[in-house]
Amino acid sequence: MLTTEITINVTTGAATKLTITTEPPSTATAGAAFSTQPAIQLRDSGDNLVLTTGTVVTVELETGSGTFVGSVTATTDVNGLATFTGLGLTSA
């Protein structure tokens, strides 16, 4: 019997996009932290998780009014997940 062993290494690509894994609530109290904090996942072009620690993610207000309260940055953990803490808006 002939046996051949093949080793295959599967790797993800570099992070090319962010996905929201936990959305903030649809309603919030102005000036207070969101009851559910947003969490953002790094992904590559094939939609695979990118397991990279230490990447800083910054939230920005695209439309609407108000300013953020709390920390507007979150840093990815070993699973490539950045979870905000204390984030909220001055007007909700």
N, C-alpha and C positions, 0 to 999 in steps of 0.2 A: 504494500500500500504506500502510495506516494502522498506525503503531506507537505503542504506549503503554507507558511505563516506569512501573513501580510499585516503590516502595521499601517493604520490610517489615522492621521492626525487631523482633527476637525477644529478649525479656528474661526472666530468671527472677524469681520472686518472692523475698520475704524468706525466710531460713532458718526453717523450722518444725520440722525434725526432724534427728536425727543417725542415720547408719547406720555400722555397724562394717564397715570394708573389710578390715581385718586383725585377726583374733582373737588373743588371747594363747594360748599353748599350753594343752592340757588338763591337763598335769602340769607342775609347776615345783618348783624347790628353794627351800625356805623361806629368806627373807632375801636371796635373790639376784634380780637382774634377770631378767625373763622372757626366754627365748631368742628369742622373736618378740615385738616390741613392738606394742601395739595402735595402730591407725590409725582415725580417725573422720572421716567425710565430712559436710559440711553439705549439706542438701537442702531444697528448697521443697515446698509442698503437692502439687505435680504430680510429685514425685520427681525433679526436675531438679537437677543439681549446682549449688550456689551458690558461685561463684568469688569468695570474699571472704577477704582476708588480715587477720590480726590478731585473729580471734575466739578467745578463750580457752575451752578445753574442760577441765573438771575431772572426774576419775574419783572415784566414791564406791563404797564397799562396801555393797551392798544386803542381802545375806544372808551368813551365815558369820562366821568369826572372823578375827582378825589385823588388822594395819594395813599400809598401803602403805609401801614403801621407794622411794626415788628421787623423781622429780618427779611429782606428782599432777595437774599441768596441762600442756597442750600447746597451742600457738598455731597456728591455721590458716595455711597458706601461700597463695600466689596462686591455687591450685586449690581452696581451701576444705577442705584436708585437714590434720588435726591428727595428728601421729605422736608418740607418747610416747617418751621416752628414759629408760632406767634404771629403768623401773617394775617392781616386784615386790611380793610379799606376805611378811610375817613368818612366816605359817604357810600352808603350801600343802596 
